[in-house]
Amino acid sequence: MSLVAYMVKNKHRAPAPQTPVAPDPSLPRACVIGAGSSGIAAAKALHEAGIPFECYERGTVVGGNWVYDNPNGQSACYETLEINTSCPRMAYSDFPMPADYPAYAKHHQVADYFTQYVDHFGFGDRITFSTSVDHVTRNGDGTWLVTVTGPEGQRTEDFDAVLVANGHHWDARWPEPAYPGTFNGKQIHSHDYRNGDQLVGHDVVVVGAGNSAMDIAVAATEKARTATISQRRGQWVLRKFLFGRPSDQVALPSWLPWWATSAKLAVGAFASGNVAKLGLPQPKHKPGQSHPVQSEGIRGALKSGRLTPKPGIERLDGDRVVFVDGSSVPADLIVWATGYRVSFPFLDPDVLSVKDNDLPLWKRTVHPDLPGLYFLGLLQPVGAVMPLAEAQSVWITEQLRGTYAPPSDTEIRQQMVHDHEANKKRFYSSARHTMEVDFDHYLWDLQRERKQGAARAQAARTTDRSSATA
């Protein structure tokens, strides 16, 4: 069990498989929904474990949210997007990112990396493209019926397990309720922003305090006629580099509790400097009590005067936006960087309903009332999703192969409630904080559970053998 912080190096690269892996028809049959970063991690784990599976992707390429203008229509990728977790901390455990990548890879490099990952491990032919999942429902015998639509029309198939990897950055959340007043200009969500050309010649107001809001506001200073950023609540904005190295590589042992990670974030916030001194709202929470926001460009944009900071919006007024401090700015384009809803359009509300993005899961993977239904990447780590989705995928294959046995249902539910409430208490109340986990500690904790589950499975097999020979 690893006690050190996660860091993938060139020596960790696994060799390409030399012989094909034949699926074992005696094992449970699985369905993977989506071929983004979590879906391909699941497909690889199932493929290597010999588990029969289908992976359905509505687009024509792998990579999901990291593919610019992804044909699946779900990607929020924009021209200047780059990762906020450094490459060694974002890569899958056995496939480091190319050595010539910068510390924080650009979106096209990340998309290429995912393609290389699929090609290297040889499971690309297991992904069915241009196929959408329309409906997933429980069968009377405990299996799952999955209805899909592809080039050959619609069909329904039966699976023992369904691995949901449809992502949670595609269903745009607009302000609710809408701000009062009328607006004569154009309004878009950050999900529909692609590049600075959309901002040229406009008086732009970007609304939001997350990473996308920062990136789009900086782009607006270079392309728009005027650029304003509006924030109801201040955030601690961290720099991507500290002390001459990627800030997230100043890592701590994985077994340390949350207070250590929170302290590290506080040091990073102090070293980065408080952007409230440049006109943004003063954060009302301590560093470490919100999901980290990173930007290298926001400080320069504010210092130059090209970006005007404003508080929250009071109302819309034709060709102007009025703020709660009584000030206003001209505007003919509003970009709402107001986050996303967690949703599963293929699941009926009576199967699963999510309110305010709050969906408790055991280890952010298992819903105890829905056996055989697993969720991948449905978490918001202080770090990258990809290694966590990979660990979840391997854990699921162990469950499907029978080499892992879970604890009692009572213990699962107790752990789920305890972990969910503990994670929520670490951050201020917000729909963006319902899925937060501590990256390194999550990996350590899941590895510990896998080890315990393997011991339980071995003990059960020993008991069965003893009973058979008695």
Secondary structure, DSSP 8 states (H G I E B T S, - for coil): ---S-----GGG-----SS-----TTS--EEEE--SHHHHHHHHHHHHTT--EEEE-SSSSS-GGGSTT-TTS-----TT-B-SS-HHHHSBTTB---TTS-SS-BHHHHHHHHHHHHHHHT-GGGEE-S-EEEEEEE-TTS-EEEEEEETTEEEEEEESEEEE---SSSSB---SS--SEEESSEEEEGGG---GGGGTT-EEEEE--SHHHHHHHHHHHHHSSEEEEE-SS---EE-SEETTEEGGGS---TTS-HHHHHHHHHHHHHHH--GGGGTS---SS-TTSS--EE-SSHHHHHHHTSEEEE--EEEEEETEEEETTS-EEE-SEEEE---B----TTB-TTT---BTTB---BTTTB-TTSTTEEE-S-SEESS-SHHHHHHHHHHHHHHHHTS-----HHHHHHHHHHHHHHHHHTS-S-GGGTTEE-HHHHHHHHHHHHHHHHHHHHHHHHHHHHHHH-
